[in-house]
Amino acid sequence: MSNDHRAELDRHFAWFEDKMPPRLAKFIGWVRKPSSRLVRIPLAIMLIVGGIFSFLPVLGLWMLPLGLILIAQDLPFLQAPMARMLGWIERKWMERKAAKRAW
């Protein structure tokens, strides 16, 4: 079951990487590699902490889900909820894009 969620996370990551600028997409692709685990985990923890302190200037709430998505690469129990969250975001993105075209 965990492999299904991991595959779903990978699919969502690929979809989001297509929407990002090339340099950012390349960085995200590198961070997601298994060999980048020593960078990914501290980066994810910093993003989660930054998201918790989003009331401070410079830090934002966007950091929390990004940190959780990155750390879900290494924590199987987070893969299912993160895959569902990314699926919801992707559906909303597509709905908004379709509504924009219809407008």
C-alpha positions as a Markdown table, in Angstrom:
| # | Residue | x | y | z |
|---|---|---|---|---|
| 1 | Met | 0.0 | 0.0 | 0.0 |
| 2 | Ser | 2.8 | 2.4 | 0.8 |
| 3 | Asn | 4.3 | 2.0 | -2.7 |
| 4 | Asp | 1.0 | 3.2 | -4.1 |
| 5 | His | 1.1 | 6.4 | -2.1 |
| 6 | Arg | 4.8 | 6.9 | -2.9 |
| 7 | Ala | 4.0 | 6.5 | -6.6 |
| 8 | Glu | 1.2 | 9.0 | -6.2 |
| 9 | Leu | 3.5 | 11.4 | -4.5 |
| 10 | Asp | 6.0 | 11.0 | -7.3 |
| 11 | Arg | 3.3 | 11.7 | -9.9 |
| 12 | His | 2.2 | 14.9 | -8.1 |
| 13 | Phe | 5.8 | 16.0 | -7.7 |
| 14 | Ala | 6.4 | 15.5 | -11.5 |
| 15 | Trp | 3.2 | 17.5 | -12.2 |
| 16 | Phe | 4.3 | 20.4 | -10.0 |
| 17 | Glu | 7.8 | 20.3 | -11.3 |
| 18 | Asp | 6.4 | 20.9 | -14.8 |
| 19 | Lys | 4.7 | 24.1 | -13.6 |
| 20 | Met | 7.9 | 25.4 | -11.9 |
| 21 | Pro | 10.7 | 27.5 | -13.4 |
| 22 | Pro | 13.5 | 25.2 | -14.7 |
| 23 | Arg | 16.1 | 26.0 | -12.0 |
| 24 | Leu | 13.6 | 25.4 | -9.2 |
| 25 | Ala | 12.3 | 22.2 | -10.8 |
| 26 | Lys | 15.9 | 20.9 | -11.1 |
| 27 | Phe | 16.5 | 21.7 | -7.4 |
| 28 | Ile | 13.3 | 20.0 | -6.3 |
| 29 | Gly | 14.2 | 17.0 | -8.5 |
| 30 | Trp | 17.7 | 16.8 | -6.8 |
| 31 | Val | 16.3 | 17.1 | -3.3 |
| 32 | Arg | 13.8 | 14.3 | -3.9 |
| 33 | Lys | 16.6 | 11.8 | -4.9 |
| 34 | Pro | 17.4 | 9.2 | -2.3 |
| 35 | Ser | 21.0 | 10.3 | -2.2 |
| 36 | Ser | 19.9 | 13.8 | -1.1 |
| 37 | Arg | 18.3 | 12.5 | 2.1 |
| 38 | Leu | 20.9 | 14.3 | 4.3 |
| 39 | Val | 19.8 | 17.6 | 2.8 |
| 40 | Arg | 16.1 | 16.8 | 2.4 |
| 41 | Ile | 15.4 | 16.0 | 6.1 |
| 42 | Pro | 17.0 | 19.1 | 7.6 |
| 43 | Leu | 15.4 | 21.3 | 4.8 |
| 44 | Ala | 12.0 | 19.8 | 5.5 |
| 45 | Ile | 12.4 | 20.4 | 9.3 |
| 46 | Met | 13.4 | 24.0 | 8.7 |
| 47 | Leu | 10.4 | 24.5 | 6.4 |
| 48 | Ile | 8.0 | 23.0 | 9.0 |
| 49 | Val | 9.4 | 25.1 | 11.8 |
| 50 | Gly | 9.3 | 28.2 | 9.5 |
| 51 | Gly | 5.6 | 27.4 | 8.7 |
| 52 | Ile | 4.8 | 27.1 | 12.4 |
| 53 | Phe | 6.3 | 30.6 | 13.0 |
| 54 | Ser | 4.5 | 32.1 | 10.0 |
| 55 | Phe | 3.3 | 35.0 | 12.1 |
| 56 | Leu | 6.8 | 36.4 | 12.0 |
| 57 | Pro | 7.9 | 38.6 | 9.0 |
| 58 | Val | 9.6 | 36.7 | 6.1 |
| 59 | Leu | 8.3 | 33.3 | 7.1 |
| 60 | Gly | 5.0 | 32.1 | 5.7 |
| 61 | Leu | 2.4 | 29.4 | 6.1 |
| 62 | Trp | 3.3 | 28.0 | 2.7 |
| 63 | Met | 6.5 | 26.6 | 4.3 |
| 64 | Leu | 4.5 | 24.1 | 6.4 |
| 65 | Pro | 3.0 | 22.0 | 3.7 |
| 66 | Leu | 6.1 | 22.1 | 1.6 |
| 67 | Gly | 8.2 | 20.8 | 4.5 |
| 68 | Leu | 5.6 | 18.1 | 5.2 |
| 69 | Ile | 5.6 | 17.0 | 1.5 |
| 70 | Leu | 9.4 | 16.8 | 1.5 |
| 71 | Ile | 9.6 | 14.8 | 4.8 |
| 72 | Ala | 6.9 | 12.5 | 3.5 |
| 73 | Gln | 9.5 | 11.1 | 1.1 |
| 74 | Asp | 11.1 | 9.5 | 4.2 |
| 75 | Leu | 8.2 | 8.9 | 6.5 |
| 76 | Pro | 5.7 | 6.3 | 5.1 |
| 77 | Phe | 2.9 | 7.2 | 7.5 |
| 78 | Leu | 2.8 | 10.8 | 5.9 |
| 79 | Gln | 2.7 | 9.6 | 2.3 |
| 80 | Ala | -1.0 | 8.8 | 2.2 |
| 81 | Pro | -2.2 | 12.2 | 3.7 |
| 82 | Met | 0.3 | 14.1 | 1.5 |
| 83 | Ala | -0.8 | 12.3 | -1.6 |
| 84 | Arg | -4.4 | 13.2 | -0.8 |
| 85 | Met | -3.5 | 16.8 | -0.2 |
| 86 | Leu | -1.5 | 17.1 | -3.4 |
| 87 | Gly | -4.4 | 15.4 | -5.3 |
| 88 | Trp | -6.8 | 18.1 | -3.9 |
| 89 | Ile | -4.4 | 20.9 | -4.8 |
| 90 | Glu | -4.1 | 19.5 | -8.3 |
| 91 | Arg | -7.9 | 19.2 | -8.8 |
| 92 | Lys | -8.4 | 22.8 | -7.5 |
| 93 | Trp | -5.6 | 24.1 | -9.8 |
| 94 | Met | -7.3 | 22.4 | -12.8 |
| 95 | Glu | -10.8 | 23.7 | -11.8 |
| 96 | Arg | -9.4 | 27.2 | -11.5 |
| 97 | Lys | -7.6 | 26.9 | -14.9 |
| 98 | Ala | -10.8 | 25.7 | -16.5 |
| 99 | Ala | -12.9 | 28.4 | -14.9 |
| 100 | Lys | -10.4 | 31.0 | -16.2 |
| 101 | Arg | -10.7 | 29.7 | -19.7 |
| 102 | Ala | -14.4 | 29.8 | -19.6 |
| 103 | Trp | -14.4 | 33.3 | -18.3 |
